[in-house]
Amino acid sequence: MKQEVGQVPLSGPFLDEREEELVLEVMRSGRLSLGPMIDRFEEAFAAYVGAPYAAAVSSGTAGLHLLCISAGIQPGDEVITSPYSFASSANCFIYEGGVPVFADIDPHTLNMDPDAVRAAITPKTKAIVPVDIYGYPCELDEIRAIADEHGLAVIEDSCEALGARYKGEQLGTHGPPAVFAFYANKQMTTGEGGIVTTHSEEEWRLLRSLRNQGRGDAGGWLEHVRLGFNYRLSDIAAAIGFGQVEKLDEILPRRARVAQAYNELLAGIDGVELPLADDADHERSWFVYVVGLPDNATRERVISTFERERVGYNRYLPSIHLQPYMRERYGFREGMFPVSEDLSSRTLALPFFTGLERDAQERVAEVLRTALA
Ligand SMILES: Cc1ncc(COP(=O)(O)O)c(C=O)c1O
């Protein structure tokens, strides 16, 4: 990856000749879409995660949207999700006329607090979209128990959490369908892309039809058995994905080492809250490295120092309910989800990617220390 001297980028992909070779193989085959590489990629991904079925799609958002259709979300149905997430966690059901209901988060895990989920349920609730934010597994068993009690669907937004483990097992294996995303800042990338894992063959077949303009298994190219979408992943993207799956056993431990190095470098800096450590039930897969700062003014001060020093950053993550379109459409206001809002105002993503070198991390730590001094 090209970068200026002294600059530390926020993120970057981890690719080599293997992906190039696989992309060339697809280009030379002439099968650029709906070719054999999609099946190879899906099979390899499903095997890696330990899920019976996987359907590749054009983005994480597309995967979440298709699961909302599969769950039968209809106009007016309420769906509960986390306010401290990326907009797609809510957009996916709004596309189907679903109404967003947010459940505030736990200040430590940054994931939905199951008590808040329980409190948000009404007779109109149809589904829950728990998010494994920053790769830290959500309270899946408690959320599933609430869903079972009320007859609700669970759609797990694991877009940031490939390789994370809940109670010892990888996300995607626990039962609810889950979605993983492959934008270039994710643990693995296909440029753009996503994949849905499911335990139901019937759901898998439905997803494959929905992503392919509603075509059926048996009919021809111009027969559409349902309202579908073009949410296909190209075979070129799938080739990159196949190469990335092959190296996940290298990528994920490397990212964990980069995170561990930050933990050590930042441990002594006053005013920096480090990401929550794993426990017996939750093993994070490192997507981003996000620290908590004392308040918004401090964060802005740090950001101006980062800009001056050409250190990458992002204000991860704004609360979804306070986005302009959310305020306008649904009347959400400040104060509704105080834990999420507080964290949104003072959390900051530092440069983080698989190939980040120790000396660059030392520089980030030093710039952060200076900014906070
Ligand atoms: C939590 C979460 N959900 C959904 C998505 C959507 O994924 P995509 O950008 O591939 O549509 C992302 C991606 O950034 C995400 O972080």
The ligand as a Gaussian input file, in Angstrom:
#p B3LYP/6-31G(d) Opt

LIG

0 1
 C      -22.329000      -2.967000      11.741000
 C      -22.415000      -2.887000      10.253000
 N      -23.532000      -3.271000       9.644000
 C      -23.664000      -3.243000       8.312000
 C      -22.642000      -2.794000       7.502000
 C      -22.893000      -2.695000       6.021000
 O      -21.973000      -3.314000       5.233000
 P      -21.727000      -2.791000       3.720000
 O      -20.973000      -1.515000       3.809000
 O      -20.958000      -3.920000       3.106000
 O      -23.061000      -2.630000       3.095000
 C      -21.451000      -2.390000       8.083000
 C      -20.331000      -1.916000       7.228000
 O      -19.637000      -0.990000       7.454000
 C      -21.330000      -2.410000       9.492000
 O      -20.208000      -1.983000      10.088000

